[in-house]
Amino acid sequence: MLAQSNVEAPRYLRRSALAGYACGILWYALNSYWIYDTMYQYGHVPPPGAVGILILYSLVLGLYFGLFGFLIALSRKAFRTNTAPLLLAPFFWAAIEFAASRITSVPWDQLGYSQVDNFLLTHLAPVTGAGMHGDDGVQPVGFAREQRARLHGLGKVVKRFHLAFEIGFD
């Protein structure tokens, strides 16, 4: 997606979005395999219906990956450098994850949940919630996090934990 020869190719943005979408479909189909079992065993949905539900789920949520691929390609084309898309990628991902949590309201497979074994972040979770951890390291919504911590009287402690995490002590 980021090679210069690809940027100048026709339909570059479309191909990048479709590549992201294909990855998203594959990601959700393989990572949310348990939806089939849940629909079949507990929902008493016949096997073809349970497979259909999993496929539809993957097709819908894969759109977010497609949007991410499109934004990366668009920034690559706009800035004509590989550095800008790589620097913008965490911001794009956090914004898309935030939008996904509001639009489709599906709480599974968000980046914040992958941080369950991180000592510093597990102490921040009661204050910030799991949804706020998808942007750690880039902190595009850091102001909101800081205000939330102040409201709970933990401003200095949270700042120290977050600073230690950003420096790389995770």
N, C-alpha and C positions, 0 to 999 in steps of 0.2 A: 503494500500500500504506500510506502513512503519513498520508494525509489523514484528518481527523477524521470526515468523513462516511463514509468506508470502515470505520473502526474500529467504528462503531456498527451497521454493516450485518450482517444475519444471515450466518452462515458465513464471516465475515471471515478467520478463521485458515485454514480450508480453502482459500479462494480464494487467499490469499497463498502457501500451500504449493504449490498447483497452478501458480500463476504462476511461482514459483521453479523448480518441476520442469520446466515447459515450457521455460524459459530454459536449464536445465541440459541437457535433451535436445538442444536446438538447438545449444548450445555444443559439446557433445561430438561431435555428428554433423558439424558443420562444421569443427571444429578437429582431429578425428581421422579425416578423410577417407582418410588413407593406410592405414587398417586394411583398407579394401576392396581396394586394390591389393596389399597384402601377402598377404592371404588368397587372392586370385585368382591372382597371379603365382607366389608362392613356396609357398603352401599347397595350390595346385591345387584350390581350392574353386570350384565353379561360381558364376557371377555372382549368382544369387538367394541362394545360401548366404552369399556374402561380404557382400551387402547386409544379410542377416538378422543376421549377426554384428555388423556396425556398429550396426544398430538396437538389438539387445539390449545391446550395450556402452553405448550412449547412454542407454537406458532405466534401466540399473542405476546408472550413475554420476550421472545426472541427479537421483537421489534426494538427493544431498548438497546440491544447489542448492535442492531443495524443503525440506529441513530448515533451510537458511539462511533462506529466505523465511518459514518458520513461526516461527523464533526471533525474527526482526526484528518480525514482526507481533505475536507474543506479548509482546515487550518494549514495543512501542508501546501495546498494550492495557493492560498492567500499569501502566506509568508515566504513561500519558496525556499524553505529550509526545513531540515529535519528536527531542529532544536525546538522550535515553537510548538509543534504538535506534541512532542514528548513532555514539554513543560506544562502544556494545557491539559494533557490527558487526565491527570488526577482531578482537576477541576470539572472537566466534562463528566467523568465517571461519578463523582459525588453529586453533581447536579442531576444527572440522569437517575441515579439511585434514589435521590430525594423525590424526584418527580414520580418515579415508579411506585414509591411507597404511598404517594398521595393519589395517583391516578388509578392504578389497579389494586392497590391496598393488599398486595401479596407480600407477607413478611419473610418469605423463605429466600435463601440464597443471597442475602445481602452481605456486603463486605464486613460490616460491623460484627456479624455473628461469627465470622472466622477468627475473631480476636479473643475468643473465650479463654484461651490459655495464657493470655498476656497479663501479667501481674498488675501492671500499672493501669491498663484499661479496665480491668475488672473492678478496680476501686473507683474508677470514674463512672462506670455504668449506672449506679444509682442516681447520679446527678445528671448525666447527659443522655442516658438511654443507648441502646444498641444502634439505633439509626444514626446517631451522631458520630460513630466510630469509623464509618466508611471514608471519611475525609481526613483522618488523622495523618499527619505528616505534611499536609498541604494546607489544611485548615481554612477552606473557603467560607465556612460559617463560624469562624472563631469568635467573632464578636458576639454572636448569639450564645455560644457556649460560655463565654466569659460572663455575660450578663446573667445567665442561668446559675452559674456557680456563685456569683455574688449574692443572688437572692437566697441561696441556701447557706450563706455564711462560710463557704469553703473556698473563696476566691484564691487565696494564697496557696493553699494545699493543691488545688486543682491545677493552678498555673505551674507549680513545681513539678507535679507528675507529668503534665503535658510537655513541659520543656524537656524533661529527662527523656520522654519518649521521642520527641522530635530530634533530639541530639543522637539518639540511637541506642538507648539503654533499654531495649525491650526484650 
